[in-house]
Amino acid sequence: MDIGVDMRERRAMTLEELPIAFENSYAESLEGFYVPTAGDRAPAPSFVYFGDSLAAELGLNAAVVKSDAGARLLSGGYVPKGAKPLAMAYAGHQFGGFSPQLGDGRALLLGELIDIHGGRRDVHLKGSGKTPFSRGGDGKAALGPVLREVIFGEAMHAFGIPTTRALAAVATGETVDRIDDLPGAVLVRVAASHLRVGTFQYFAAQGDTARVRQLADYAISRHFPELVAGSDKYLLFLRAVVDHQAALIAQWMLVGFIHGVMNTDNMTISGETIDYGPCAFMDAYDSATVFSSIDRQGRYAYGNQPAMARWNIARLAETLLPLLGGTEEEAIARATAEIDRFTSVFDEAWLAQMRAKLGISGAEPGDLALANDLLALLQEQSIDFTRFFRALYAEAAGKATVPFLFAAQEGIAAWLGRWSKRRENAEREALPRMAAVNPVYVPRNHLVEEAIAAAVAGDFAPFHTLIDLLRAPFDARDGFDRYAFGAPQSFYPYRTFCGT
């Protein structure tokens, strides 16, 4: 494939009117880990969403970037001066089965920006056209799934959960052929990086230890620079990924989030949530909840997510074994010790955050039982997860609202007695902390679908209303009660799809 000729043709329009200072550390440090490429030229690109606050964080002039030239650039078909767009290579375990070559089949890394805090951020386009990794697909994305990524990314960011975010969504002016003809769009995604467990697997599967080491050195330098000079840096790198991922999964579970496709190519080294395809939020609490249409065995069900994250970490550890030193047995023992840490790190992070949700201070031996007994009650009576914890905040503030959520109140009454006794010595800050960790609004599945359907039909008002609420999810607003309630029973069973 002659990538070079195509790239020279695309460089004809540099859009010098857009002063975006792209850097290319991935391209310059990791030759052979990608294929240079660029997206298709969209016939009529236009912004349907632009994240002004994220643009400011990236040091961009939103008024300039939100131009027609900016839409052309961010739809992927034009290569700005200084950029080296590329499709990243990676492998991955998908629902437990290993694919030795996946890669960016409908996406490209446009370049990197240094944000106002000095952090390096990827600018990544999703849905911009075919790449050498497309495997027969058209490389495009439909508008609906792109808007879905915008909604979920903004919500997770507002919850304080590390996440990729959308800088923009660009309608392309063309249709994509799925079951129906749908309007096309490109997602402009920003991330600390797009390094994945699957990136390491790609070269480990080829037995290329030198490139695994090269990738690990790059990842350490970019995400954990404090480890660069350490003699045991690869083991400490594994430990850092364990810590970041354990904290991440604990955070997202405590807002009722279900990723839906926790494959190793969707687990980042940075500890950010990535890929909002078949994800969803629970209404009624049930640890076995699954929404993804392709997760037929419930592998990534709500309650399985910690175990699946640990499984993914084990796959990363396997790629790093040749770097850990000593005999193979010694390397396995050291890696296993780090993998085993995941459970205790997760449990500690989950319980610490659950204490904040419950409005309790300090740590007492019965706290885990208090939390688990509550979840059993919620599951037994199919209580809305988000509404319960917000009602519990009101209960702590002196309003008896929790019992009204339960048809059978004996169990919850007994639990509330235990909870009240545990809160007797709560710090003054416990109540405002409850308000700050128990959202009023989450991306309710029926509301997400409603907003997307309206947008695809040309009405973006519900989409913008939902985004606006989710950017301040802990603040109740008058007149928006329906956004705080779960879907009617007629909405279920509900299934999510990758969509692109």
C-alpha positions as CSV (number, residue, x, y, z in Angstrom):
1,M,0.0,0.0,0.0
2,D,1.5,3.3,-1.1
3,I,0.6,5.5,1.9
4,G,3.1,8.2,0.9
5,V,1.5,9.2,-2.4
6,D,-1.9,9.6,-0.7
7,M,-0.4,11.7,2.1
8,R,1.4,14.1,-0.3
9,E,-1.9,14.7,-2.1
10,R,-3.6,15.5,1.2
11,R,-0.9,17.9,2.3
12,A,-1.9,20.3,-0.5
13,M,-4.2,22.1,2.0
14,T,-2.3,23.0,5.2
15,L,-5.0,25.4,6.6
16,E,-2.3,27.8,7.9
17,E,-5.1,30.1,9.1
18,L,-5.5,27.6,12.0
19,P,-2.6,28.2,14.5
20,I,-2.6,24.7,16.1
21,A,0.8,23.6,17.3
22,F,0.7,19.9,16.9
23,E,3.5,17.7,18.3
24,N,4.1,14.1,17.3
25,S,6.0,12.3,20.1
26,Y,4.2,9.0,19.3
27,A,5.1,9.2,15.6
28,E,8.7,10.2,16.3
29,S,9.4,7.9,19.2
30,L,7.7,4.7,18.0
31,E,8.3,4.1,14.4
32,G,6.8,0.8,13.3
33,F,4.0,1.1,15.9
34,Y,1.6,2.7,13.4
35,V,0.9,3.4,9.7
36,P,0.9,7.0,8.5
37,T,-2.5,7.8,7.0
38,A,-5.1,10.5,6.8
39,G,-8.9,10.6,6.8
40,D,-11.3,11.1,3.9
41,R,-12.3,14.6,2.8
42,A,-15.9,15.1,4.0
43,P,-18.1,16.7,1.4
44,A,-19.7,19.3,3.8
45,P,-18.1,19.2,7.2
46,S,-19.8,21.3,9.9
47,F,-19.7,21.4,13.7
48,V,-22.7,20.0,15.6
49,Y,-20.9,20.1,18.9
50,F,-17.8,22.0,20.1
51,G,-16.3,21.8,23.6
52,D,-15.3,25.4,24.3
53,S,-14.0,24.7,27.8
54,L,-11.9,21.8,26.6
55,A,-10.6,23.9,23.8
56,A,-9.5,26.5,26.3
57,E,-7.8,23.8,28.4
58,L,-5.9,22.8,25.3
59,G,-4.8,26.3,24.6
60,L,-6.9,26.7,21.5
61,N,-8.7,29.8,20.3
62,A,-12.3,28.3,20.1
63,A,-13.5,31.2,18.0
64,V,-10.8,30.4,15.4
65,V,-11.1,26.7,15.5
66,K,-14.9,26.8,15.2
67,S,-14.6,28.0,11.6
68,D,-15.3,26.3,8.4
69,A,-11.6,25.7,8.1
70,G,-11.6,24.1,11.5
71,A,-14.4,21.8,10.6
72,R,-12.5,20.7,7.5
73,L,-9.4,20.1,9.5
74,L,-11.1,18.2,12.3
75,S,-13.1,16.0,9.9
76,G,-9.8,14.4,9.0
77,G,-9.3,15.0,5.3
78,Y,-6.8,17.8,5.6
79,V,-3.4,17.6,7.2
80,P,-2.3,20.7,9.0
81,K,1.3,21.9,8.9
82,G,3.4,20.0,11.5
83,A,1.0,17.1,12.0
84,K,1.8,13.5,11.2
85,P,-1.5,11.7,11.3
86,L,-1.4,7.9,11.8
87,A,-3.4,4.8,12.5
88,M,-2.1,3.1,15.6
89,A,-1.4,-0.7,15.7
90,Y,-2.6,-2.8,18.6
91,A,-4.0,-6.3,19.3
92,G,-6.5,-7.3,21.9
93,H,-8.5,-9.9,23.7
94,Q,-12.1,-9.3,22.7
95,F,-14.6,-11.1,25.0
96,G,-11.7,-13.4,25.9
97,G,-10.6,-14.3,22.4
98,F,-7.3,-13.0,21.2
99,S,-7.0,-11.0,17.9
100,P,-3.3,-10.5,17.1
101,Q,-4.0,-7.4,14.9
102,L,-6.8,-4.9,15.4
103,G,-5.5,-1.3,15.2
104,D,-7.3,1.9,14.3
105,G,-9.7,0.7,11.7
106,R,-11.8,3.9,11.6
107,A,-9.7,6.3,13.5
108,L,-6.4,8.3,13.3
109,L,-4.2,10.1,15.7
110,L,-4.0,13.6,14.3
111,G,-1.3,14.8,16.6
112,E,-0.7,15.9,20.2
113,L,-1.2,19.2,22.0
114,I,0.4,20.5,25.1
115,D,-2.4,21.8,27.3
116,I,-2.3,24.9,29.6
117,H,-1.1,22.7,32.5
118,G,1.8,21.3,30.6
119,G,0.2,17.9,29.9
120,R,0.5,16.1,26.6
121,R,-2.9,15.3,25.1
122,D,-3.8,13.2,22.0
123,V,-6.2,14.6,19.4
124,H,-7.7,11.5,17.9
125,L,-10.4,11.3,15.1
126,K,-12.9,8.6,15.1
127,G,-15.0,7.9,12.0
128,S,-12.6,9.7,9.6
129,G,-12.4,6.9,7.0
130,K,-10.5,3.7,6.0
131,T,-7.1,2.9,7.3
132,P,-4.8,-0.1,6.7
133,F,-6.4,-1.7,9.7
134,S,-10.0,-1.3,8.6
135,R,-10.5,-5.1,7.9
136,G,-13.2,-4.5,5.2
137,G,-15.1,-1.8,7.1
138,D,-15.8,1.7,5.7
139,G,-14.0,3.5,8.5
140,K,-16.9,5.9,9.0
141,A,-19.1,6.6,12.0
142,A,-22.7,7.6,12.2
143,L,-23.9,10.7,14.0
144,G,-25.7,8.9,16.8
145,P,-22.8,6.9,18.2
146,V,-20.6,10.0,17.9
147,L,-23.1,12.1,20.0
148,R,-23.3,9.2,22.5
149,E,-19.5,9.5,23.1
150,V,-19.9,13.2,23.6
151,I,-22.7,12.7,26.2
152,F,-20.9,10.0,28.2
153,G,-17.5,11.6,28.1
154,E,-18.8,14.9,29.4
155,A,-20.8,13.2,32.2
156,M,-17.9,11.1,33.3
157,H,-15.7,14.2,33.4
158,A,-18.3,16.0,35.5
159,F,-18.4,13.1,37.9
160,G,-14.6,13.5,38.3
161,I,-13.9,10.2,36.6
162,P,-10.8,10.1,34.4
163,T,-12.0,9.9,30.8
164,T,-11.4,10.6,27.2
165,R,-13.5,13.6,26.1
166,A,-14.9,15.1,22.9
167,L,-13.4,18.3,21.7
168,A,-15.9,18.3,18.8
169,A,-18.4,16.3,16.7
170,V,-18.3,17.1,13.1
171,A,-21.1,16.2,10.7
172,T,-19.6,15.1,7.4
173,G,-22.5,15.9,5.1
174,E,-22.5,12.3,3.8
175,T,-24.4,9.2,4.8
176,V,-23.1,5.9,6.1
177,D,-24.6,2.6,5.3
178,R,-25.6,0.6,8.3
179,I,-28.9,-1.1,8.6
180,D,-30.3,2.2,7.3
181,D,-28.6,5.1,5.7
182,L,-27.5,7.4,8.5
183,P,-25.9,10.8,8.7
184,G,-22.1,10.5,9.1
185,A,-20.0,12.3,11.6
186,V,-16.5,12.4,13.1
187,L,-15.7,12.4,16.8
188,V,-12.7,14.5,17.8
189,R,-11.5,12.7,20.9
190,V,-8.9,14.0,23.4
191,A,-7.0,11.7,25.7
192,A,-3.9,11.6,27.9
193,S,-2.9,9.0,25.3
194,H,-4.3,6.1,23.4
195,L,-1.8,3.6,24.7
196,R,-3.7,0.4,25.5
197,V,-3.0,-3.0,27.0
198,G,-3.5,-4.2,23.5
199,T,-0.7,-2.0,22.2
200,F,1.7,-4.1,24.3
201,Q,0.0,-7.3,23.2
202,Y,0.6,-6.5,19.6
203,F,4.4,-6.8,19.9
204,A,4.5,-9.3,22.6
205,A,2.5,-11.7,20.4
206,Q,5.2,-11.4,17.8
207,G,7.9,-12.1,20.4
208,D,9.4,-8.7,19.8
209,T,10.7,-7.9,23.3
210,A,12.7,-4.9,22.1
211,R,9.6,-3.2,21.0
212,V,7.7,-4.0,24.1
213,R,10.6,-2.4,26.0
214,Q,10.5,0.6,23.7
215,L,6.8,1.0,24.2
216,A,7.1,0.6,28.0
217,D,9.8,3.3,28.1
218,Y,7.6,5.6,26.1
219,A,4.6,4.9,28.3
220,I,6.7,5.5,31.5
221,S,8.2,8.7,30.2
222,R,4.8,10.0,29.2
223,H,2.6,8.9,32.1
224,F,4.8,8.0,35.0
225,P,8.0,10.1,34.6
226,E,8.9,9.7,38.2
227,L,9.7,6.1,37.4
228,V,12.2,6.8,34.5
229,A,15.3,6.6,36.6
230,G,14.2,3.7,38.7
231,S,16.1,0.3,38.6
232,D,12.8,-1.6,38.8
233,K,10.8,0.7,36.6
234,Y,8.9,-1.9,34.6
235,L,7.5,-3.6,37.7
236,L,6.7,-0.2,39.2
237,F,5.0,0.7,35.8
238,L,2.8,-2.4,36.2
239,R,2.0,-1.4,39.7
240,A,1.0,2.1,38.6
241,V,-1.3,0.8,36.0
242,V,-2.9,-1.5,38.6
243,D,-3.4,1.5,40.9
244,H,-4.9,3.7,38.3
245,Q,-7.3,1.0,36.8
246,A,-8.5,-0.1,40.3
247,A,-9.3,3.4,41.2
248,L,-11.0,4.0,37.9
249,I,-13.3,1.0,38.0
250,A,-14.3,1.8,41.6
251,Q,-15.2,5.3,40.6
252,W,-17.3,4.4,37.7
253,M,-19.1,1.5,39.5
254,L,-20.2,3.9,42.2
255,V,-22.1,6.0,39.7
256,G,-23.7,2.9,38.3
257,F,-21.7,2.8,35.0
258,I,-21.3,-0.4,33.0
259,H,-18.6,-0.2,30.3
260,G,-20.0,-3.0,28.2
261,V,-16.8,-3.8,26.2
262,M,-13.9,-4.0,28.6
263,N,-11.6,-5.7,26.1
264,T,-7.8,-5.3,26.4
265,D,-7.8,-2.9,23.5
266,N,-10.2,-0.7,25.5
267,M,-8.1,-0.5,28.6
268,T,-5.7,2.5,28.6
269,I,-2.4,2.6,30.3
270,S,-3.2,6.2,31.6
271,G,-6.2,5.0,33.5
272,E,-8.8,6.9,31.5
273,T,-12.2,5.5,30.4
274,I,-12.2,4.9,26.7
275,D,-14.8,3.8,24.1
276,Y,-18.4,4.7,25.0
277,G,-20.0,2.3,22.5
278,P,-22.2,-0.2,24.2
279,C,-21.9,1.4,27.7
280,A,-24.9,2.4,29.8
281,F,-25.9,3.4,33.3
282,M,-28.1,1.2,35.6
283,D,-31.5,2.4,36.7
284,A,-32.5,-0.4,39.1
285,Y,-29.6,-1.9,41.0
286,D,-28.6,-5.4,39.9
287,S,-25.1,-6.7,39.9
288,A,-25.8,-8.9,36.9
289,T,-27.0,-6.0,34.7
290,V,-25.8,-6.3,31.1
291,F,-26.9,-3.9,28.3
292,S,-24.4,-4.7,25.5
293,S,-26.0,-6.7,22.7
294,I,-22.7,-8.5,22.0
295,D,-22.1,-9.5,25.6
296,R,-24.3,-12.5,25.5
297,Q,-22.6,-14.3,28.4
298,G,-22.5,-11.3,30.7
299,R,-18.7,-11.2,30.7
300,Y,-18.7,-7.5,31.4
301,A,-21.8,-7.3,33.6
302,Y,-21.8,-4.6,36.2
303,G,-20.6,-6.8,39.1
304,N,-18.0,-8.5,36.9
305,Q,-16.1,-5.4,36.0
306,P,-13.4,-5.6,38.8
307,A,-12.6,-9.2,37.9
308,M,-12.4,-8.3,34.2
309,A,-10.1,-5.4,34.9
310,R,-7.8,-7.6,36.9
311,W,-7.9,-10.2,34.0
312,N,-6.8,-7.4,31.6
313,I,-4.0,-6.4,33.9
314,A,-2.8,-10.0,33.9
315,R,-2.6,-9.8,30.1
316,L,-0.5,-6.6,30.4
317,A,1.8,-8.4,33.0
318,E,2.4,-11.2,30.6
319,T,3.8,-8.8,28.0
320,L,6.1,-7.3,30.6
321,L,7.6,-10.6,31.9
322,P,10.8,-10.4,29.8
323,L,11.5,-6.9,31.3
324,L,11.1,-7.8,34.9
325,G,14.5,-9.5,35.4
326,G,15.6,-12.7,37.0
327,T,14.5,-16.1,35.9
328,E,11.2,-16.7,34.2
329,E,9.8,-18.1,37.5
330,E,11.0,-15.1,39.4
331,A,9.5,-12.7,36.9
332,I,6.1,-14.6,37.0
333,A,6.1,-14.4,40.8
334,R,6.8,-10.7,40.8
335,A,4.1,-10.0,38.2
336,T,1.6,-12.2,40.0
337,A,2.1,-10.3,43.2
338,E,1.2,-7.1,41.4
339,I,-1.8,-8.6,39.7
340,D,-3.0,-9.9,43.1
341,R,-2.7,-6.4,44.5
342,F,-5.5,-5.3,42.2
343,T,-8.3,-6.8,44.3
344,S,-7.1,-5.2,47.6
345,V,-6.5,-1.8,45.9
346,F,-9.9,-1.9,44.2
347,D,-11.6,-2.9,47.5
348,E,-9.9,-0.1,49.4
349,A,-10.8,2.5,46.7
350,W,-14.4,1.3,46.4
351,L,-15.0,1.3,50.2
352,A,-13.4,4.7,50.6
353,Q,-15.7,6.2,48.0
354,M,-18.7,4.3,49.3
355,R,-18.1,5.8,52.7
356,A,-18.3,9.2,51.0
357,K,-21.6,8.3,49.3
358,L,-23.0,7.1,52.7
359,G,-21.9,10.2,54.4
360,I,-19.8,8.4,57.0
361,S,-16.4,9.5,58.3
362,G,-13.3,7.5,59.3
363,A,-13.2,3.8,59.0
364,E,-14.9,1.2,61.2
365,P,-14.9,-2.7,60.9
366,G,-18.6,-2.9,60.0
367,D,-18.5,-0.4,57.1
368,L,-18.2,-3.1,54.4
369,A,-21.1,-5.1,55.8
370,L,-23.2,-1.9,56.0
371,A,-22.5,-1.2,52.3
372,N,-23.0,-4.7,51.1
373,D,-26.2,-5.2,53.1
374,L,-27.5,-2.0,51.5
375,L,-26.7,-3.2,48.0
376,A,-28.6,-6.5,48.7
377,L,-31.6,-4.5,49.7
378,L,-31.5,-2.4,46.6
379,Q,-31.2,-5.5,44.4
380,E,-34.0,-7.4,46.2
381,Q,-36.5,-4.6,45.5
382,S,-35.0,-3.3,42.2
383,I,-34.4,0.2,43.7
384,D,-33.1,2.9,41.4
385,F,-29.3,3.2,42.2
386,T,-28.9,6.9,41.5
387,R,-32.2,8.0,43.1
388,F,-31.5,6.0,46.2
389,F,-28.2,7.7,47.0
390,R,-29.5,11.1,46.3
391,A,-32.5,10.3,48.6
392,L,-30.0,9.2,51.2
393,Y,-28.3,12.5,51.1
394,A,-31.7,14.2,51.7
395,E,-32.3,11.7,54.6
396,A,-29.0,12.8,56.1
397,A,-30.1,16.4,55.7
398,G,-33.3,15.7,57.7
399,K,-35.8,14.8,55.1
400,A,-37.3,11.3,55.4
401,T,-37.4,10.3,51.7
402,V,-35.6,6.9,51.5
403,P,-38.5,4.7,52.8
404,F,-40.8,5.9,50.0
405,L,-38.6,4.2,47.4
406,F,-39.3,0.8,49.0
407,A,-42.4,-1.3,48.7
408,A,-41.4,-3.4,51.6
409,Q,-39.9,-1.1,54.3
410,E,-38.9,-3.4,57.1
411,G,-35.5,-4.2,55.7
412,I,-34.6,-0.6,54.8
413,A,-35.9,0.7,58.1
414,A,-33.5,-1.6,60.0
415,W,-30.6,-0.6,57.7
416,L,-31.3,3.1,58.2
417,G,-31.1,2.5,61.9
418,R,-27.7,1.0,61.6
419,W,-26.6,3.8,59.2
420,S,-27.9,6.6,61.5
421,K,-25.9,5.1,64.4
422,R,-22.8,4.9,62.2
423,R,-23.2,8.6,61.3
424,E,-23.5,9.8,64.9
425,N,-19.9,10.9,64.8
426,A,-19.7,12.0,61.2
427,E,-17.6,15.0,60.4
428,R,-19.3,18.3,59.5
429,E,-17.9,17.9,56.0
430,A,-19.6,14.5,55.5
431,L,-22.9,16.0,54.4
432,P,-21.6,18.3,51.7
433,R,-19.3,15.5,50.6
434,M,-22.4,13.3,50.1
435,A,-23.9,16.0,47.9
436,A,-20.7,16.1,45.8
437,V,-20.5,12.4,45.1
438,N,-24.1,11.4,44.7
439,P,-25.3,12.9,41.4
440,V,-28.9,14.0,40.7
441,Y,-28.5,13.4,37.0
442,V,-26.7,10.6,35.1
443,P,-27.0,9.8,31.4
444,R,-30.3,7.9,31.7
445,N,-30.6,5.4,28.9
446,H,-34.0,6.5,27.6
447,L,-32.9,10.2,27.7
448,V,-29.7,9.4,25.8
449,E,-31.7,7.6,23.1
450,E,-34.3,10.3,23.0
451,A,-31.6,13.0,22.5
452,I,-29.8,11.1,19.9
453,A,-32.9,10.3,17.9
454,A,-34.0,13.9,17.9
455,A,-30.5,15.0,16.8
456,V,-30.4,12.5,14.0
457,A,-33.7,13.9,12.8
458,G,-32.3,17.4,12.9
459,D,-33.3,18.7,16.4
460,F,-30.3,19.2,18.6
461,A,-32.2,20.9,21.5
462,P,-32.7,17.7,23.6
463,F,-29.0,16.8,23.1
464,H,-27.8,20.2,24.3
465,T,-30.3,20.2,27.3
466,L,-28.9,16.8,28.4
467,I,-25.3,17.9,28.0
468,D,-26.0,21.1,30.0
469,L,-27.5,19.1,32.9
470,L,-24.7,16.5,32.9
471,R,-22.1,19.2,33.2
472,A,-23.4,20.1,36.6
473,P,-24.8,16.6,37.7
474,F,-24.9,17.3,41.4
475,D,-27.1,20.4,41.2
476,A,-30.8,19.8,41.1
477,R,-32.7,22.2,38.8
478,D,-36.3,23.1,38.9
479,G,-38.4,21.9,36.0
480,F,-36.0,19.0,35.1
481,D,-37.5,16.2,37.4
482,R,-37.9,13.8,34.5
483,Y,-34.1,13.8,34.0
484,A,-33.6,12.4,37.5
485,F,-35.9,9.4,37.1
486,G,-35.3,6.1,35.4
487,A,-37.0,4.8,32.3
488,P,-40.5,3.6,32.3
489,Q,-40.8,-0.2,32.3
490,S,-42.0,-0.1,28.7
491,F,-38.5,1.0,27.7
492,Y,-37.0,-2.3,28.8
493,P,-35.4,-4.7,27.8
494,Y,-32.8,-2.3,26.6
495,R,-29.8,-3.2,24.5
496,T,-26.8,-1.1,23.5
497,F,-24.7,-1.5,20.4
498,C,-21.2,-0.5,19.2
499,G,-23.1,1.5,16.6
500,T,-20.2,2.3,14.4
